[in-house]
Amino acid sequence: MLARREFTSRSGRRLSFTSLGFGTAPLGNLYKPIDNAQALQTLQEAWVLGVRYYDTAPLYGLGIGETRLGSFLRERPRDEFILSTKVGRLLQRCAPDAREGIGKFFDVPARRVVYDYSYDGVMRSLDASFERLGLDRVDVLLCHDIDIFTHGSADASAQRTKEFLDGGVRALSDLRSQGVVSAIGIGVNEWQVSETVARNSDVDLFLLAGRYTLLEQESLESFLPLCQRKKMGVIVGGHLTPAFSPRAEARRFLQL
């Protein structure tokens, strides 16, 4: 079985994360389509190996990732796993040629994304996720992608971050205090916006994707020490960055 990492949120709820989690973007037909049987078989293999932390989001397959994960987890004892999903993207029906993620997600519903990090937007997003998951509880709720990579510029990211800090984070805090979720935070691809949120809120944790790896460790300079001081958790996503190819790196060093 996998080792466990214990974390206590500001709500007082103790969460027991396995040291390895399961990210469900590929279950949403990311880069290539897979069928339901293959998705469920993959989840079953992860469960047998001891994985008990599962992360998803409305973006993954425009709802398919949440639907597939929920159908699997509904058959498992609810207190045996940790589930996180994300808010900030509302999915709306649209024409097939106007859908989100053409060339990235395959064989998915025709849905366009409406970004909404406001108080009401967070609540609507979670309600829709509950319907897709078919579950009654989400353990960790994360604001998704208020970074430059997603919104295209520093100004746009700053505007979305302000929208979240002015409204969305209050919704997350209310959901935590009401016991609807146990822990709150953000899930992004940049440590800088994570640091901004850490300095201006009392969230519990961060899912930081691709920014604490063997090759990239700038987050050690200020962000990670800040989290340590404020007792905020960090879930490291994409730590084996696909940008790193051992064979390519070996050739490069041999040519020096």
C-alpha positions in Angstrom: 0.0 0.0 0.0 1.1 3.6 -0.6 2.4 5.8 2.2 0.0 8.3 3.7 0.3 12.1 4.3 -1.9 13.4 7.0 -3.2 17.0 6.7 -5.5 19.0 9.0 -7.5 21.7 7.3 -8.6 24.9 9.0 -12.0 23.3 9.4 -10.3 20.8 11.8 -11.0 17.9 9.4 -8.1 15.5 9.1 -7.5 14.3 5.5 -5.4 11.2 4.8 -3.8 11.6 1.3 -1.9 8.7 -0.3 1.5 9.9 -1.3 0.5 9.3 -5.0 -2.7 10.6 -6.4 -4.7 10.1 -9.6 -5.3 13.0 -11.9 -8.2 12.4 -14.2 -7.5 14.7 -17.2 -6.7 11.6 -19.4 -10.0 10.1 -18.4 -11.6 13.1 -20.2 -10.1 12.0 -23.5 -7.1 14.4 -23.3 -5.1 14.1 -26.5 -6.8 10.8 -27.5 -10.2 9.2 -26.9 -10.6 6.2 -24.6 -13.7 4.3 -23.9 -15.5 3.9 -20.6 -14.3 0.3 -20.1 -10.6 1.4 -20.4 -11.2 4.4 -18.1 -12.8 2.2 -15.4 -10.1 -0.5 -15.8 -7.4 2.2 -15.2 -9.2 3.5 -12.1 -9.6 -0.1 -10.9 -5.8 -0.8 -11.3 -5.0 2.4 -9.4 -7.3 1.4 -6.6 -5.8 -2.1 -6.3 -2.3 -0.4 -6.1 -3.6 1.6 -3.1 -4.3 5.0 -4.6 -6.9 6.8 -2.5 -6.6 10.4 -3.6 -8.4 11.4 -6.8 -8.5 14.8 -8.5 -10.8 15.9 -11.2 -12.3 19.1 -12.8 -15.2 20.2 -15.1 -12.6 21.0 -17.7 -11.4 17.4 -18.1 -13.3 16.2 -21.1 -15.9 19.0 -20.5 -17.5 16.9 -17.8 -16.5 13.4 -18.9 -13.7 13.2 -16.4 -16.0 13.9 -13.5 -18.7 11.6 -14.8 -16.3 8.6 -15.3 -14.6 9.1 -11.9 -17.9 9.4 -10.1 -19.3 6.2 -11.6 -16.2 4.4 -10.3 -16.1 6.0 -6.8 -19.8 5.5 -6.2 -19.1 1.8 -5.8 -16.3 2.4 -3.2 -16.7 3.1 0.5 -16.9 6.9 0.8 -14.6 7.3 3.8 -11.8 5.3 2.1 -10.8 8.0 -0.5 -10.1 11.7 -0.8 -11.8 13.5 -3.7 -11.0 17.0 -5.1 -12.6 18.9 -7.9 -12.4 22.4 -9.1 -14.5 25.6 -9.7 -14.2 28.6 -12.0 -15.4 27.1 -15.3 -19.1 26.8 -16.1 -20.0 24.6 -19.0 -22.6 25.7 -21.5 -24.0 23.9 -24.5 -22.9 25.2 -27.9 -22.4 24.4 -31.5 -19.8 21.6 -32.0 -17.4 23.9 -33.9 -17.5 26.4 -31.0 -16.7 24.0 -28.2 -13.8 24.3 -25.8 -10.6 22.2 -26.4 -10.8 21.3 -30.1 -7.6 19.4 -30.9 -7.0 18.8 -27.2 -10.0 16.9 -25.9 -11.6 14.3 -28.3 -15.1 12.7 -28.4 -16.5 15.1 -25.8 -19.7 17.0 -25.5 -20.1 20.3 -27.3 -19.6 22.7 -24.4 -18.1 26.2 -24.2 -16.4 27.5 -21.1 -17.6 30.5 -19.2 -15.0 31.7 -16.6 -16.7 32.7 -13.4 -14.7 33.1 -10.1 -17.4 35.0 -8.3 -19.3 33.9 -5.2 -22.3 32.8 -7.3 -20.1 31.2 -10.0 -18.3 29.0 -7.5 -21.7 27.8 -6.1 -23.1 27.1 -9.5 -19.9 25.2 -10.5 -20.0 23.0 -7.5 -23.7 22.2 -7.9 -23.0 21.1 -11.5 -20.0 19.0 -10.4 -22.1 17.2 -7.8 -24.6 16.3 -10.6 -21.8 14.9 -12.8 -20.1 13.0 -10.0 -23.2 11.6 -8.5 -21.7 11.9 -5.0 -22.8 13.7 -1.9 -19.5 15.0 -0.7 -16.3 16.6 -2.1 -13.4 16.7 0.3 -11.2 19.4 -1.4 -12.5 22.2 -3.6 -10.1 24.2 -5.6 -10.3 27.3 -7.7 -9.0 26.4 -11.1 -6.6 28.2 -13.4 -6.5 31.9 -12.4 -3.0 32.0 -13.9 -1.3 33.8 -16.9 -1.1 30.6 -18.9 -4.9 30.2 -18.9 -5.9 33.8 -19.3 -3.2 35.1 -21.6 -1.6 38.0 -19.8 -0.6 39.2 -16.4 -3.3 41.8 -16.4 -6.0 39.2 -17.2 -4.7 36.9 -14.5 -4.6 39.7 -12.0 -8.2 40.6 -12.8 -9.3 36.9 -12.4 -7.4 36.7 -9.1 -9.1 39.8 -7.8 -12.5 38.3 -8.8 -11.7 35.2 -6.9 -10.3 37.0 -3.8 -13.3 39.4 -3.8 -16.0 36.7 -4.2 -15.0 33.2 -4.9 -12.8 32.6 -1.9 -15.7 33.7 0.3 -17.9 31.0 -1.3 -15.2 28.5 -0.6 -14.9 29.6 3.0 -18.6 29.4 3.5 -18.7 25.9 2.0 -15.9 24.9 4.3 -17.6 26.4 7.4 -20.9 24.7 6.5 -19.2 21.3 6.2 -20.0 20.9 2.5 -16.2 20.6 1.8 -13.4 19.9 4.2 -10.6 21.9 2.6 -10.3 24.7 0.0 -7.6 26.1 -2.2 -6.5 26.7 -5.8 -5.2 24.5 -8.6 -2.9 26.3 -11.0 0.2 26.0 -13.1 2.1 29.0 -11.7 3.5 29.4 -8.2 3.4 33.2 -8.4 -0.4 33.5 -8.4 -0.4 30.8 -5.7 1.7 33.0 -3.5 -0.6 36.0 -4.1 -3.6 33.9 -2.9 -1.5 32.5 0.1 -0.7 36.1 1.2 -4.3 37.3 0.9 -6.5 34.4 2.1 -6.8 31.6 4.6 -7.1 28.7 2.1 -5.9 25.3 3.2 -3.8 24.1 0.3 -2.6 24.4 -3.3 -2.4 22.0 -6.2 0.7 23.3 -8.0 1.1 21.6 -11.4 4.5 21.4 -13.1 6.2 24.1 -11.0 8.1 22.0 -8.4 10.0 19.4 -10.4 13.5 18.0 -10.9 14.2 20.9 -13.3 12.1 23.8 -11.9 12.3 24.8 -8.2 11.9 28.6 -8.1 8.9 28.0 -5.8 11.4 27.1 -3.1 12.5 30.7 -2.9 9.4 32.3 -1.4 6.2 30.4 -2.1 6.9 27.1 -0.4 8.4 28.7 2.7 5.4 30.9 3.0 3.1 27.9 2.9 5.2 26.3 5.6 4.9 29.4 7.8 1.1 29.6 7.3 0.6 25.8 7.6 -0.8 25.6 4.1 -0.5 22.3 2.3 0.9 21.8 -1.2 -0.1 19.0 -3.6 2.6 18.6 -6.3 1.1 17.9 -9.7 3.2 16.9 -12.7 6.4 16.5 -10.7 7.9 14.2 -13.4 7.6 17.0 -16.0 7.1 15.8 -19.6 9.6 18.5 -20.6 12.4 16.3 -19.1 13.7 13.6 -21.4 16.7 11.7 -19.7 17.9 10.5 -23.1 17.8 14.0 -24.6 19.5 15.5 -21.5 22.2 12.9 -21.7 22.9 13.8 -25.3 23.0 17.5 -24.5 25.5 17.1 -21.7 27.7 14.8 -23.8 27.9 17.6 -26.4 29.2 20.2 -23.9 
